[in-house]
Amino acid sequence: MSEKPKPLDFEEIWQIIEDVFIRHYEERICDVSNVDLRSEYKQCYCDVLLEDLRKQKNEIKQHIKSACDFYLRYKNHSDLLMVEYPEYKNKIVELRKKLPSWHDKKMIYNDWLFKLAFKDVFKEVEK
């Protein structure tokens, strides 16, 4: 990625999703040899699918908001994370043992927490 980092722009993400859908529609449905439907039915089919996709927009936003809320809730609060998510206790203890300085521990913990909160985004970056 050569662009400089920027804040999340959900509308930009949504435009990508719509563009992919429309391209898929044009390649698959508009090809008369693949579909035996009159054009008005094909357009209706596309409209229904696109509306269905738009209904998912809020659900996608909720997933992103949840990851942001997770990070903000537990940032600088590793003890709270260990209480509410005991499955991460061993990892947090391991992180704490690595560095003697409290400040360094918080920085390392917050970096790890951010990567945990947005792990699916970073999976693609690491590959």
N, CA, C and O atoms as a GROMACS GRO file, in nm:
protein
  508
    1MET      N    1   0.085  -0.118   0.000
    1MET     CA    2   0.000   0.000   0.000
    1MET      C    3   0.089   0.123   0.000
    1MET      O    4   0.165   0.144   0.094
    2SER      N    5   0.081   0.202  -0.102
    2SER     CA    6   0.165   0.320  -0.113
    2SER      C    7   0.098   0.445  -0.056
    2SER      O    8   0.165   0.545  -0.031
    3GLU      N    9  -0.033   0.440  -0.036
    3GLU     CA   10  -0.102   0.554   0.024
    3GLU      C   11  -0.062   0.569   0.170
    3GLU      O   12  -0.029   0.471   0.236
    4LYS      N   13  -0.065   0.692   0.218
    4LYS     CA   14  -0.037   0.710   0.360
    4LYS      C   15  -0.160   0.664   0.439
    4LYS      O   16  -0.272   0.672   0.389
    5PRO      N   17  -0.141   0.617   0.562
    5PRO     CA   18  -0.254   0.572   0.643
    5PRO      C   19  -0.355   0.684   0.664
    5PRO      O   20  -0.319   0.802   0.666
    6LYS      N   21  -0.480   0.646   0.679
    6LYS     CA   22  -0.586   0.745   0.700
    6LYS      C   23  -0.696   0.682   0.786
    6LYS      O   24  -0.701   0.560   0.801
    7PRO      N   25  -0.783   0.764   0.841
    7PRO     CA   26  -0.893   0.710   0.922
    7PRO      C   27  -0.986   0.624   0.836
    7PRO      O   28  -0.993   0.639   0.714
    8LEU      N   29  -1.055   0.536   0.902
    8LEU     CA   30  -1.150   0.448   0.834
    8LEU      C   31  -1.256   0.531   0.764
    8LEU      O   32  -1.313   0.623   0.824
    9ASP      N   33  -1.283   0.500   0.640
    9ASP     CA   34  -1.388   0.565   0.562
    9ASP      C   35  -1.483   0.454   0.516
    9ASP      O   36  -1.459   0.390   0.413
   10PHE      N   37  -1.588   0.433   0.592
   10PHE     CA   38  -1.678   0.323   0.561
   10PHE      C   39  -1.744   0.340   0.424
   10PHE      O   40  -1.767   0.241   0.354
   11GLU      N   41  -1.775   0.462   0.387
   11GLU     CA   42  -1.838   0.484   0.256
   11GLU      C   43  -1.746   0.441   0.142
   11GLU      O   44  -1.792   0.390   0.040
   12GLU      N   45  -1.618   0.460   0.160
   12GLU     CA   46  -1.520   0.416   0.060
   12GLU      C   47  -1.520   0.263   0.051
   12GLU      O   48  -1.517   0.207  -0.058
   13ILE      N   49  -1.525   0.199   0.165
   13ILE     CA   50  -1.532   0.052   0.168
   13ILE      C   51  -1.661   0.005   0.102
   13ILE      O   52  -1.661  -0.089   0.023
   14TRP      N   53  -1.770   0.071   0.137
   14TRP     CA   54  -1.899   0.033   0.082
   14TRP      C   55  -1.902   0.049  -0.070
   14TRP      O   56  -1.961  -0.033  -0.140
   15GLN      N   57  -1.839   0.154  -0.120
   15GLN     CA   58  -1.834   0.175  -0.264
   15GLN      C   59  -1.761   0.060  -0.333
   15GLN      O   60  -1.800   0.017  -0.442
   16ILE      N   61  -1.656   0.012  -0.271
   16ILE     CA   62  -1.583  -0.102  -0.326
   16ILE      C   63  -1.674  -0.225  -0.332
   16ILE      O   64  -1.674  -0.297  -0.432
   17ILE      N   65  -1.750  -0.248  -0.227
   17ILE     CA   66  -1.842  -0.363  -0.224
   17ILE      C   67  -1.946  -0.350  -0.334
   17ILE      O   68  -1.972  -0.446  -0.406
   18GLU      N   69  -2.006  -0.233  -0.346
   18GLU     CA   70  -2.106  -0.212  -0.452
   18GLU      C   71  -2.046  -0.228  -0.591
   18GLU      O   72  -2.108  -0.288  -0.679
   19ASP      N   73  -1.926  -0.175  -0.612
   19ASP     CA   74  -1.860  -0.187  -0.742
   19ASP      C   75  -1.836  -0.332  -0.779
   19ASP      O   76  -1.857  -0.372  -0.894
   20VAL      N   77  -1.793  -0.411  -0.682
   20VAL     CA   78  -1.770  -0.554  -0.707
   20VAL      C   79  -1.902  -0.622  -0.742
   20VAL      O   80  -1.909  -0.703  -0.835
   21PHE      N   81  -2.007  -0.589  -0.668
   21PHE     CA   82  -2.137  -0.649  -0.695
   21PHE      C   83  -2.185  -0.613  -0.836
   21PHE      O   84  -2.228  -0.700  -0.911
   22ILE      N   85  -2.176  -0.485  -0.871
   22ILE     CA   86  -2.224  -0.442  -1.002
   22ILE      C   87  -2.142  -0.506  -1.114
   22ILE      O   88  -2.196  -0.549  -1.216
   23ARG      N   89  -2.010  -0.513  -1.093
   23ARG     CA   90  -1.925  -0.577  -1.195
   23ARG      C   91  -1.964  -0.725  -1.210
   23ARG      O   92  -1.974  -0.777  -1.321
   24HIS      N   93  -1.987  -0.792  -1.097
   24HIS     CA   94  -2.027  -0.933  -1.101
   24HIS      C   95  -2.161  -0.946  -1.174
   24HIS      O   96  -2.179  -1.036  -1.255
   25TYR      N   97  -2.253  -0.857  -1.144
   25TYR     CA   98  -2.384  -0.859  -1.209
   25TYR      C   99  -2.368  -0.843  -1.359
   25TYR      O  100  -2.425  -0.919  -1.437
   26GLU      N  101  -2.290  -0.745  -1.400
   26GLU     CA  102  -2.274  -0.719  -1.543
   26GLU      C  103  -2.206  -0.835  -1.614
   26GLU      O  104  -2.240  -0.867  -1.728
   27GLU      N  105  -2.110  -0.898  -1.549
   27GLU     CA  106  -2.039  -1.009  -1.611
   27GLU      C  107  -2.123  -1.136  -1.618
   27GLU      O  108  -2.115  -1.212  -1.714
   28ARG      N  109  -2.203  -1.159  -1.515
   28ARG     CA  110  -2.275  -1.286  -1.506
   28ARG      C  111  -2.420  -1.278  -1.554
   28ARG      O  112  -2.463  -1.358  -1.638
   29ILE      N  113  -2.493  -1.183  -1.502
   29ILE     CA  114  -2.637  -1.176  -1.528
   29ILE      C  115  -2.666  -1.113  -1.663
   29ILE      O  116  -2.760  -1.156  -1.731
   30CYS      N  117  -2.592  -1.014  -1.703
   30CYS     CA  118  -2.621  -0.945  -1.829
   30CYS      C  119  -2.579  -1.026  -1.951
   30CYS      O  120  -2.616  -0.993  -2.063
   31ASP      N  121  -2.503  -1.130  -1.928
   31ASP     CA  122  -2.463  -1.215  -2.039
   31ASP      C  123  -2.584  -1.303  -2.075
   31ASP      O  124  -2.615  -1.399  -2.004
   32VAL      N  125  -2.649  -1.270  -2.185
   32VAL     CA  126  -2.774  -1.338  -2.224
   32VAL      C  127  -2.752  -1.487  -2.246
   32VAL      O  128  -2.845  -1.565  -2.228
   33SER      N  129  -2.635  -1.526  -2.285
   33SER     CA  130  -2.611  -1.668  -2.309
   33SER      C  131  -2.614  -1.750  -2.178
   33SER      O  132  -2.639  -1.870  -2.181
   34ASN      N  133  -2.588  -1.684  -2.064
   34ASN     CA  134  -2.589  -1.755  -1.937
   34ASN      C  135  -2.724  -1.755  -1.869
   34ASN      O  136  -2.754  -1.844  -1.789
   35VAL      N  137  -2.808  -1.657  -1.899
   35VAL     CA  138  -2.934  -1.642  -1.828
   35VAL      C  139  -3.046  -1.626  -1.928
   35VAL      O  140  -3.038  -1.544  -2.020
   36ASP      N  141  -3.151  -1.703  -1.910
   36ASP     CA  142  -3.265  -1.696  -2.001
   36ASP      C  143  -3.376  -1.616  -1.934
   36ASP      O  144  -3.481  -1.669  -1.899
   37LEU      N  145  -3.351  -1.487  -1.917
   37LEU     CA  146  -3.451  -1.398  -1.858
   37LEU      C  147  -3.463  -1.275  -1.945
   37LEU      O  148  -3.366  -1.231  -2.007
   38ARG      N  149  -3.581  -1.220  -1.950
   38ARG     CA  150  -3.597  -1.095  -2.023
   38ARG      C  151  -3.528  -0.985  -1.944
   38ARG      O  152  -3.513  -0.996  -1.822
   39SER      N  153  -3.485  -0.880  -2.010
   39SER     CA  154  -3.403  -0.776  -1.948
   39SER      C  155  -3.469  -0.711  -1.827
   39SER      O  156  -3.401  -0.677  -1.731
   40GLU      N  157  -3.602  -0.693  -1.831
   40GLU     CA  158  -3.667  -0.629  -1.715
   40GLU      C  159  -3.660  -0.719  -1.591
   40GLU      O  160  -3.653  -0.670  -1.478
   41TYR      N  161  -3.662  -0.850  -1.612
   41TYR     CA  162  -3.650  -0.942  -1.499
   41TYR      C  163  -3.506  -0.943  -1.446
   41TYR      O  164  -3.483  -0.952  -1.326
   42LYS      N  165  -3.411  -0.934  -1.538
   42LYS     CA  166  -3.270  -0.930  -1.496
   42LYS      C  167  -3.244  -0.804  -1.413
   42LYS      O  168  -3.174  -0.810  -1.311
   43GLN      N  169  -3.300  -0.690  -1.456
   43GLN     CA  170  -3.280  -0.567  -1.381
   43GLN      C  171  -3.347  -0.576  -1.244
   43GLN      O  172  -3.291  -0.531  -1.145
   44CYS      N  173  -3.465  -0.633  -1.239
   44CYS     CA  174  -3.536  -0.651  -1.113
   44CYS      C  175  -3.454  -0.740  -1.020
   44CYS      O  176  -3.442  -0.713  -0.901
   45TYR      N  177  -3.397  -0.847  -1.075
   45TYR     CA  178  -3.313  -0.939  -0.998
   45TYR      C  179  -3.194  -0.865  -0.940
   45TYR      O  180  -3.159  -0.884  -0.823
   46CYS      N  181  -3.131  -0.782  -1.020
   46CYS     CA  182  -3.016  -0.703  -0.975
   46CYS      C  183  -3.059  -0.606  -0.865
   46CYS      O  184  -2.989  -0.592  -0.764
   47ASP      N  185  -3.171  -0.540  -0.883
   47ASP     CA  186  -3.219  -0.444  -0.783
   47ASP      C  187  -3.246  -0.513  -0.649
   47ASP      O  188  -3.213  -0.459  -0.544
   48VAL      N  189  -3.305  -0.631  -0.654
   48VAL     CA  190  -3.333  -0.706  -0.532
   48VAL      C  191  -3.203  -0.745  -0.462
   48VAL      O  192  -3.191  -0.731  -0.341
   49LEU      N  193  -3.108  -0.795  -0.539
   49LEU     CA  194  -2.980  -0.833  -0.480
   49LEU      C  195  -2.905  -0.714  -0.422
   49LEU      O  196  -2.846  -0.723  -0.315
   50LEU      N  197  -2.907  -0.603  -0.494
   50LEU     CA  198  -2.839  -0.483  -0.446
   50LEU      C  199  -2.905  -0.431  -0.318
   50LEU      O  200  -2.836  -0.388  -0.226
   51GLU      N  201  -3.037  -0.434  -0.312
   51GLU     CA  202  -3.108  -0.392  -0.191
   51GLU      C  203  -3.073  -0.484  -0.074
   51GLU      O  204  -3.055  -0.438   0.039
   52ASP      N  205  -3.064  -0.612  -0.102
   52ASP     CA  206  -3.024  -0.709   0.001
   52ASP      C  207  -2.884  -0.676   0.054
   52ASP      O  208  -2.859  -0.680   0.174
   53LEU      N  209  -2.796  -0.644  -0.038
   53LEU     CA  210  -2.659  -0.608  -0.001
   53LEU      C  211  -2.659  -0.480   0.084
   53LEU      O  212  -2.585  -0.472   0.182
   54ARG      N  213  -2.738  -0.384   0.047
   54ARG     CA  214  -2.745  -0.258   0.122
   54ARG      C  215  -2.796  -0.280   0.264
   54ARG      O  216  -2.757  -0.208   0.356
   55LYS      N  217  -2.883  -0.377   0.282
   55LYS     CA  218  -2.934  -0.408   0.416
   55LYS      C  219  -2.822  -0.458   0.507
   55LYS      O  220  -2.828  -0.444   0.629
   56GLN      N  221  -2.720  -0.516   0.446
   56GLN     CA  222  -2.607  -0.568   0.524
   56GLN      C  223  -2.512  -0.457   0.568
   56GLN      O  224  -2.425  -0.480   0.652
   57LYS      N  225  -2.529  -0.339   0.514
   57LYS     CA  226  -2.440  -0.227   0.544
   57LYS      C  227  -2.432  -0.199   0.694
   57LYS      O  228  -2.323  -0.184   0.748
   58ASN      N  229  -2.546  -0.192   0.761
   58ASN     CA  230  -2.546  -0.164   0.905
   58ASN      C  231  -2.480  -0.277   0.984
   58ASN      O  232  -2.412  -0.251   1.083
   59GLU      N  233  -2.500  -0.399   0.941
   59GLU     CA  234  -2.436  -0.511   1.010
   59GLU      C  235  -2.284  -0.502   0.997
   59GLU      O  236  -2.211  -0.528   1.093
   60ILE      N  237  -2.236  -0.466   0.880
   60ILE     CA  238  -2.092  -0.450   0.859
   60ILE      C  239  -2.040  -0.337   0.948
   60ILE      O  240  -1.935  -0.350   1.011
   61LYS      N  241  -2.112  -0.226   0.952
   61LYS     CA  242  -2.073  -0.114   1.037
   61LYS      C  243  -2.067  -0.158   1.184
   61LYS      O  244  -1.975  -0.118   1.256
   62GLN      N  245  -2.162  -0.237   1.228
   62GLN     CA  246  -2.165  -0.284   1.367
   62GLN      C  247  -2.043  -0.367   1.400
   62GLN      O  248  -1.989  -0.357   1.511
   63HIS      N  249  -1.998  -0.450   1.307
   63HIS     CA  250  -1.878  -0.531   1.330
   63HIS      C  251  -1.754  -0.441   1.346
   63HIS      O  252  -1.670  -0.464   1.433
   64ILE      N  253  -1.744  -0.340   1.262
   64ILE     CA  254  -1.631  -0.247   1.271
   64ILE      C  255  -1.638  -0.168   1.401
   64ILE      O  256  -1.537  -0.151   1.469
   65LYS      N  257  -1.757  -0.121   1.437
   65LYS     CA  258  -1.775  -0.046   1.561
   65LYS      C  259  -1.741  -0.133   1.682
   65LYS      O  260  -1.680  -0.085   1.778
   66SER      N  261  -1.780  -0.258   1.678
   66SER     CA  262  -1.750  -0.349   1.789
   66SER      C  263  -1.600  -0.365   1.809
   66SER      O  264  -1.552  -0.366   1.922
   67ALA      N  265  -1.526  -0.378   1.700
   67ALA     CA  266  -1.379  -0.390   1.710
   67ALA      C  267  -1.319  -0.262   1.767
   67ALA      O  268  -1.227  -0.267   1.849
   68CYS      N  269  -1.370  -0.147   1.725
   68CYS     CA  270  -1.322  -0.019   1.778
   68CYS      C  271  -1.354  -0.008   1.927
   68CYS      O  272  -1.269   0.032   2.006
   69ASP      N  273  -1.477  -0.042   1.966
   69ASP     CA  274  -1.516  -0.037   2.106
   69ASP      C  275  -1.433  -0.132   2.192
   69ASP      O  276  -1.394  -0.098   2.304
   70PHE      N  277  -1.404  -0.250   2.138
   70PHE     CA  278  -1.321  -0.347   2.209
   70PHE      C  279  -1.184  -0.286   2.238
   70PHE      O  280  -1.136  -0.291   2.351
   71TYR      N  281  -1.123  -0.228   2.137
   71TYR     CA  282  -0.991  -0.168   2.156
   71TYR      C  283  -0.997  -0.054   2.257
   71TYR      O  284  -0.914  -0.047   2.348
   72LEU      N  285  -1.092   0.035   2.242
   72LEU     CA  286  -1.100   0.151   2.331
   72LEU      C  287  -1.131   0.111   2.476
   72LEU      O  288  -1.082   0.174   2.570
   73ARG      N  289  -1.212   0.008   2.494
   73ARG     CA  290  -1.247  -0.037   2.629
   73ARG      C  291  -1.124  -0.093   2.703
   73ARG      O  292  -1.106  -0.067   2.822
   74TYR      N  293  -1.042  -0.169   2.633
   74TYR     CA  294  -0.932  -0.239   2.699
   74TYR      C  295  -0.796  -0.171   2.682
   74TYR      O  296  -0.697  -0.217   2.739
   75LYS      N  297  -0.788  -0.063   2.606
   75LYS     CA  298  -0.663   0.011   2.590
   75LYS      C  299  -0.619   0.060   2.728
   75LYS      O  300  -0.696   0.124   2.799
   76ASN      N  301  -0.496   0.029   2.763
   76ASN     CA  302  -0.438   0.064   2.894
   76ASN      C  303  -0.505  -0.007   3.011
   76ASN      O  304  -0.481   0.028   3.127
   77HIS      N  305  -0.589  -0.106   2.984
   77HIS     CA  306  -0.660  -0.177   3.090
   77HIS      C  307  -0.646  -0.329   3.074
   77HIS      O  308  -0.744  -0.400   3.054
   78SER      N  309  -0.524  -0.375   3.082
   78SER     CA  310  -0.500  -0.519   3.064
   78SER      C  311  -0.565  -0.603   3.173
   78SER      O  312  -0.608  -0.715   3.147
   79ASP      N  313  -0.574  -0.550   3.295
   79ASP     CA  314  -0.639  -0.625   3.403
   79ASP      C  315  -0.787  -0.649   3.373
   79ASP      O  316  -0.839  -0.757   3.398
   80LEU      N  317  -0.852  -0.549   3.320
   80LEU     CA  318  -0.994  -0.562   3.283
   80LEU      C  319  -1.011  -0.665   3.171
   80LEU      O  320  -1.104  -0.746   3.175
   81LEU      N  321  -0.922  -0.662   3.074
   81LEU     CA  322  -0.928  -0.761   2.966
   81LEU      C  323  -0.912  -0.902   3.020
   81LEU      O  324  -0.984  -0.994   2.978
   82MET      N  325  -0.820  -0.921   3.114
   82MET     CA  326  -0.798  -1.054   3.171
   82MET      C  327  -0.921  -1.102   3.248
   82MET      O  328  -0.951  -1.222   3.249
   83VAL      N  329  -0.991  -1.011   3.312
   83VAL     CA  330  -1.112  -1.048   3.387
   83VAL      C  331  -1.224  -1.084   3.291
   83VAL      O  332  -1.292  -1.186   3.309
   84GLU      N  333  -1.245  -1.001   3.191
   84GLU     CA  334  -1.358  -1.021   3.100
   84GLU      C  335  -1.330  -1.121   2.989
   84GLU      O  336  -1.422  -1.179   2.932
   85TYR      N  337  -1.203  -1.142   2.958
   85TYR     CA  338  -1.162  -1.240   2.856
   85TYR      C  339  -1.044  -1.321   2.910
   85TYR      O  340  -0.930  -1.298   2.871
   86PRO      N  341  -1.071  -1.414   2.999
   86PRO     CA  342  -0.963  -1.491   3.061
   86PRO      C  343  -0.876  -1.569   2.962
   86PRO      O  344  -0.764  -1.608   2.994
   87GLU      N  345  -0.927  -1.592   2.843
   87GLU     CA  346  -0.849  -1.666   2.743
   87GLU      C  347  -0.724  -1.589   2.700
   87GLU      O  348  -0.633  -1.648   2.640
   88TYR      N  349  -0.718  -1.459   2.728
   88TYR     CA  350  -0.600  -1.379   2.691
   88TYR      C  351  -0.503  -1.357   2.808
   88TYR      O  352  -0.401  -1.291   2.792
   89LYS      N  353  -0.535  -1.412   2.923
   89LYS     CA  354  -0.453  -1.389   3.042
   89LYS      C  355  -0.308  -1.432   3.022
   89LYS      O  356  -0.216  -1.358   3.055
   90ASN      N  357  -0.286  -1.551   2.969
   90ASN     CA  358  -0.149  -1.601   2.950
   90ASN      C  359  -0.068  -1.510   2.858
   90ASN      O  360   0.049  -1.484   2.885
   91LYS      N  361  -0.129  -1.463   2.753
   91LYS     CA  362  -0.059  -1.374   2.659
   91LYS      C  363  -0.023  -1.242   2.727
   91LYS      O  364   0.087  -1.190   2.707
   92ILE      N  365  -0.114  -1.188   2.806
   92ILE     CA  366  -0.088  -1.061   2.873
   92ILE      C  367   0.024  -1.077   2.976
   92ILE      O  368   0.112  -0.992   2.986
   93VAL      N  369   0.020  -1.185   3.051
   93VAL     CA  370   0.126  -1.212   3.149
   93VAL      C  371   0.260  -1.224   3.077
   93VAL      O  372   0.362  -1.172   3.125
   94GLU      N  373   0.261  -1.292   2.966
   94GLU     CA  374   0.383  -1.306   2.885
   94GLU      C  375   0.434  -1.170   2.838
   94GLU      O  376   0.554  -1.144   2.844
   95LEU      N  377   0.345  -1.084   2.792
   95LEU     CA  378   0.384  -0.950   2.748
   95LEU      C  379   0.442  -0.868   2.865
   95LEU      O  380   0.540  -0.796   2.848
   96ARG      N  381   0.382  -0.882   2.980
   96ARG     CA  382   0.429  -0.806   3.098
   96ARG      C  383   0.570  -0.849   3.142
   96ARG      O  384   0.648  -0.768   3.190
   97LYS      N  385   0.599  -0.975   3.125
   97LYS     CA  386   0.730  -1.026   3.167
   97LYS      C  387   0.843  -0.981   3.076
   97LYS      O  388   0.959  -0.976   3.117
   98LYS      N  389   0.811  -0.948   2.953
   98LYS     CA  390   0.914  -0.915   2.854
   98LYS      C  391   0.988  -0.785   2.885
   98LYS      O  392   1.108  -0.775   2.859
   99LEU      N  393   0.919  -0.687   2.940
   99LEU     CA  394   0.979  -0.555   2.958
   99LEU      C  395   0.969  -0.508   3.104
   99LEU      O  396   0.866  -0.527   3.168
  100PRO      N  397   1.075  -0.448   3.154
  100PRO     CA  398   1.073  -0.403   3.293
  100PRO      C  399   0.995  -0.273   3.315
  100PRO      O  400   0.937  -0.254   3.422
  101SER      N  401   0.992  -0.186   3.216
  101SER     CA  402   0.930  -0.055   3.232
  101SER      C  403   0.779  -0.062   3.216
  101SER      O  404   0.727  -0.126   3.125
  102TRP      N  405   0.708   0.005   3.306
  102TRP     CA  406   0.562   0.010   3.300
  102TRP      C  407   0.518   0.077   3.170
  102TRP      O  408   0.424   0.031   3.105
  103HIS      N  409   0.584   0.184   3.133
  103HIS     CA  410   0.550   0.257   3.010
  103HIS      C  411   0.567   0.165   2.888
  103HIS      O  412   0.480   0.161   2.801
  104ASP      N  413   0.679   0.093   2.880
  104ASP     CA  414   0.702   0.001   2.769
  104ASP      C  415   0.597  -0.109   2.766
  104ASP      O  416   0.551  -0.149   2.659
  105LYS      N  417   0.561  -0.159   2.883
  105LYS     CA  418   0.458  -0.266   2.890
  105LYS      C  419   0.327  -0.217   2.833
  105LYS      O  420   0.260  -0.289   2.759
  106LYS      N  421   0.288  -0.094   2.868
  106LYS     CA  422   0.162  -0.038   2.816
  106LYS      C  423   0.167  -0.022   2.665
  106LYS      O  424   0.070  -0.053   2.595
  107MET      N  425   0.280   0.026   2.614
  107MET     CA  426   0.294   0.044   2.470
  107MET      C  427   0.285  -0.090   2.398
  107MET      O  428   0.214  -0.104   2.298
  108ILE      N  429   0.357  -0.189   2.448
  108ILE     CA  430   0.356  -0.322   2.386
  108ILE      C  431   0.217  -0.385   2.397
  108ILE      O  432   0.167  -0.443   2.301
  109TYR      N  433   0.155  -0.372   2.514
  109TYR     CA  434   0.019  -0.425   2.534
  109TYR      C  435  -0.079  -0.359   2.438
  109TYR      O  436  -0.157  -0.428   2.372
  110ASN      N  437  -0.077  -0.226   2.430
  110ASN     CA  438  -0.172  -0.156   2.343
  110ASN      C  439  -0.151  -0.190   2.196
  110ASN      O  440  -0.248  -0.202   2.120
  111ASP      N  441  -0.027  -0.207   2.155
  111ASP     CA  442   0.002  -0.249   2.018
  111ASP      C  443  -0.054  -0.389   1.993
  111ASP      O  444  -0.117  -0.413   1.890
  112TRP      N  445  -0.031  -0.480   2.086
  112TRP     CA  446  -0.084  -0.616   2.074
  112TRP      C  447  -0.237  -0.614   2.072
  112TRP      O  448  -0.299  -0.685   1.992
  113LEU      N  449  -0.297  -0.533   2.159
  113LEU     CA  450  -0.443  -0.524   2.167
  113LEU      C  451  -0.502  -0.472   2.036
  113LEU      O  452  -0.603  -0.523   1.988
  114PHE      N  453  -0.438  -0.372   1.978
  114PHE     CA  454  -0.486  -0.317   1.850
  114PHE      C  455  -0.484  -0.426   1.743
  114PHE      O  456  -0.579  -0.440   1.667
  115LYS      N  457  -0.376  -0.500   1.738
  115LYS     CA  458  -0.365  -0.608   1.638
  115LYS      C  459  -0.466  -0.719   1.665
  115LYS      O  460  -0.515  -0.783   1.572
  116LEU      N  461  -0.497  -0.742   1.792
  116LEU     CA  462  -0.600  -0.840   1.826
  116LEU      C  463  -0.738  -0.790   1.782
  116LEU      O  464  -0.815  -0.865   1.722
  117ALA      N  465  -0.768  -0.666   1.811
  117ALA     CA  466  -0.899  -0.609   1.778
  117ALA      C  467  -0.925  -0.609   1.627
  117ALA      O  468  -1.038  -0.626   1.582
  118PHE      N  469  -0.819  -0.589   1.550
  118PHE     CA  470  -0.833  -0.581   1.405
  118PHE      C  471  -0.755  -0.692   1.336
  118PHE      O  472  -0.696  -0.673   1.230
  119LYS      N  473  -0.755  -0.810   1.399
  119LYS     CA  474  -0.669  -0.921   1.354
  119LYS      C  475  -0.693  -0.962   1.209
  119LYS      O  476  -0.598  -0.995   1.139
  120ASP      N  477  -0.816  -0.959   1.164
  120ASP     CA  478  -0.841  -1.001   1.025
  120ASP      C  479  -0.784  -0.902   0.925
  120ASP      O  480  -0.749  -0.941   0.813
  121VAL      N  481  -0.774  -0.777   0.961
  121VAL     CA  482  -0.712  -0.677   0.874
  121VAL      C  483  -0.562  -0.706   0.864
  121VAL      O  484  -0.504  -0.701   0.756
  122PHE      N  485  -0.500  -0.735   0.979
  122PHE     CA  486  -0.356  -0.755   0.980
  122PHE      C  487  -0.314  -0.890   0.924
  122PHE      O  488  -0.199  -0.907   0.885
  123LYS      N  489  -0.404  -0.987   0.920
  123LYS     CA  490  -0.371  -1.116   0.856
  123LYS      C  491  -0.333  -1.094   0.711
  123LYS      O  492  -0.237  -1.154   0.662
  124GLU      N  493  -0.408  -1.010   0.643
  124GLU     CA  494  -0.381  -0.983   0.502
  124GLU      C  495  -0.249  -0.908   0.486
  124GLU      O  496  -0.175  -0.933   0.391
  125VAL      N  497  -0.219  -0.819   0.577
  125VAL     CA  498  -0.096  -0.739   0.569
  125VAL      C  499   0.025  -0.829   0.591
  125VAL      O  500   0.128  -0.811   0.526
  126GLU      N  501   0.015  -0.926   0.682
  126GLU     CA  502   0.128  -1.010   0.717
  126GLU      C  503   0.159  -1.114   0.611
  126GLU      O  504   0.272  -1.162   0.606
  127LYS      N  505   0.066  -1.149   0.526
  127LYS     CA  506   0.088  -1.254   0.427
  127LYS      C  507   0.185  -1.214   0.320
  127LYS      O  508   0.214  -1.292   0.229
   0.00000   0.00000   0.00000
